[in-house]
Every structure is written in structure tokens, then in C-alpha cells.
Amino acid sequence: MTRLMKPAKLGDTTITIETKNVDLVKGDEIGLAATSFEAMAGETAVVEAYDSETGIVTLTAALVDYHYGAEVSTAEQYNGLDIRGEVVSLTRNVKIVGDGEYWGGQLLTADIFEFDGTIREGSTIVDAVEFKNMGQIDTRRAAIRFENAEGKRHQVSNCAVHHSNTWALNSLRSMNIIIENNVFFKLKQTCLSVDQSRSVTVNNNFCGHIRPREFDEVAGADAGDAPLDRVGGILIGSLTYPKQN
């Protein structure tokens, strides 16, 4: 993640960012977080060119919203809070892309019993992977799911989950999970949920452009089974889910 060094205005085709730890190339997709009173003013853009000396990023299309930027952090003015717009990279070399707008793929980790009583313990460790168009719309079936996964260690780090019609990550009745240094952008309803789970570390993740559910988007009231209709960033606690078919 980096910050805008100058305001990025509606119609601009270039932005200026801090260059520390930034590696952008032509074709990379980036996310610009909302900085105005309009919560849905976040947007994505595609890089046409990047100058690592000046921090100028040329975009393939004009911006559709305003994003605040400044040369120095605003932390001294706002009790340690830097309100300059965040710019995040959404592109990774390893990609998992869902097929379809509403019923994308899922990375599911679980412990299951075979018919003979043998237990199969799932384990997922992913680093620097891009997940796009994943998850099932208006449900808790997130792009990355841990359900009843208690036997092994799990880690999701340095990944990007974006353009999803549901949550980025859901941990349900699971344990021993590290979630760190990830970017979750342009999702629906909730960034990530940790429910009835233990020993879960959530550290240094970015959640942005979380959109509300459109309840009748697929098939009316029975289409969605997520427990809340309002937008939220991170849900931690015990939630009750309606039965899924």
C-alpha cells in the first residue's frame, strides 16, 4: 500500500504516489480508496506506465472520483491519522479467477470424515496470490473459506482479493489461521468474518470499497443467506446463519 502525494481529481489520467516499496508495471490493476464523504467513491484503475523516480502513474482511463493526496502525512494534524488516499496493488503473478459474475469460485478448507471414519484435515497456506471474481453472491460463501478447519495450520498473506460479490474471507468454527498483509478491495457487505473460531491472527490488512448488498440482485429474498444487510468491515463474534441448501 502507498499514499497519494497529490490530489487526484475527476478526469485525471495520472496520479502521483509515494514510491517506497512500490513495484508497478504496465497492465497492473490498482485500487484507490475513497477519501470523501461518499463512501462508495473508491475505484479501480489500470496502469499504463509508472515512473519510479517521480512516482507518477499514468492510467489507461480517466478517474471518475476525487481522491485526496498531499506531499506529507497528515498524522500531526489529526492525532496520528494519515488521511491521504490509499493506493493498493491488486495484481499478483499467481491468479485464481472465478468463472461468472454471480457464482465465482471458492477456496475452501475443511476437516472432513470419510465413510470409514478416516479424518481428512485440510490445510491452506497461500502467499502473494490474486483472487478475482470469487465467492457466491449475497451469501457467506466467501472467496476464501475456512469451515470446521481445526486440525492444521493455515495462512493467507500478501494476497489480493477483489471484485467479489460477497465477502473476501470467512472463518467459521476454525482455528490456527494467520491473515496478514492482504488487500481486500471492491467486495460486498463484509470484508472478512471470524466466527466461532480460535487462535486467529488478523494483522496489517487493508479493507476498502466494501459495497452494500443488493438483496434482489439474483432471486429475491431467498437468494442471500448472509446474516447482515448492512456494510461492515470486519465481523468478529458469534453469528447465526440460516440453513443453506
C-alpha positions, 0 to 999 in steps of 0.5 A, spaced: 500 500 500 502 507 498 499 514 499 497 519 494 502 525 494 497 529 490 490 530 489 487 526 484 481 529 481 475 527 476 478 526 469 485 525 471 489 520 467 495 520 472 496 520 479 502 521 483 504 516 489 509 515 494 514 510 491 517 506 497 516 499 496 512 500 490 513 495 484 508 497 478 508 495 471 504 496 465 497 492 465 497 492 473 490 493 476 490 498 482 485 500 487 484 507 490 480 508 496 475 513 497 477 519 501 470 523 501 464 523 504 461 518 499 463 512 501 462 508 495 467 513 491 473 508 491 475 505 484 479 501 480 484 503 475 489 500 470 496 502 469 499 504 463 506 506 465 509 508 472 515 512 473 519 510 479 523 516 480 517 521 480 512 516 482 507 518 477 502 513 474 499 514 468 492 510 467 489 507 461 482 511 463 480 517 466 478 517 474 471 518 475 472 520 483 476 525 487 481 522 491 485 526 496 493 526 496 498 531 499 506 531 499 506 529 507 502 525 512 497 528 515 498 524 522 500 531 526 494 534 524 489 529 526 492 525 532 496 520 528 491 519 522 494 519 515 488 521 511 491 521 504 488 516 499 490 509 499 493 506 493 493 498 493 496 493 488 491 488 486 495 484 481 499 478 483 503 473 478 499 467 481 491 468 479 485 464 481 479 467 477 472 465 478 468 463 472 461 468 472 459 474 475 454 471 480 457 464 482 465 465 482 469 460 485 471 458 492 477 456 496 475 452 501 478 448 507 475 443 511 476 437 516 472 432 513 470 424 515 470 419 510 465 413 510 470 409 514 471 414 519 478 416 516 479 424 518 481 428 512 484 435 515 485 440 510 490 445 510 491 452 506 497 456 506 497 461 500 502 467 499 502 473 494 496 470 490 490 474 486 483 472 487 478 475 482 471 474 481 470 469 487 465 467 492 457 466 491 453 472 491 449 475 497 451 469 501 457 467 506 460 463 501 466 467 501 472 467 496 476 464 501 473 459 506 475 456 512 469 451 515 470 446 521 478 447 519 481 445 526 486 440 525 492 444 521 495 450 520 493 455 515 495 462 512 493 467 507 498 473 506 500 478 501 494 476 497 489 480 493 482 479 493 477 483 489 471 484 485 467 479 489 460 479 490 460 477 497 465 477 502 473 476 501 474 471 507 470 467 512 472 463 518 467 459 521 468 454 527 476 454 525 482 455 528 490 456 527 489 461 521 494 467 520 491 473 515 496 478 514 498 483 509 492 482 504 488 487 500 481 486 500 478 491 495 471 492 491 467 486 495 460 486 498 457 487 505 463 484 509 470 484 508 472 478 512 468 474 518 471 470 524 466 466 527 466 461 532 473 460 531 480 460 535 487 462 535 486 467 529 491 472 527 488 478 523 494 483 522 496 489 517 490 488 512 487 493 508 479 493 507 476 498 502 470 499 497 466 494 501 459 495 497 452 494 500 448 488 498 443 488 493 438 483 496 434 482 489 440 482 485 439 474 483 432 471 486 429 475 491 429 474 498 431 467 498 437 468 494 442 471 500 443 467 506 448 472 509 446 474 516 447 482 515 444 487 510 448 492 512 456 494 510 461 492 515 468 491 515 470 486 519 465 481 523 468 478 529 463 474 534 458 469 534 453 469 528 447 465 526 446 463 519 440 460 516 440 453 513 443 453 506 441 448 501 
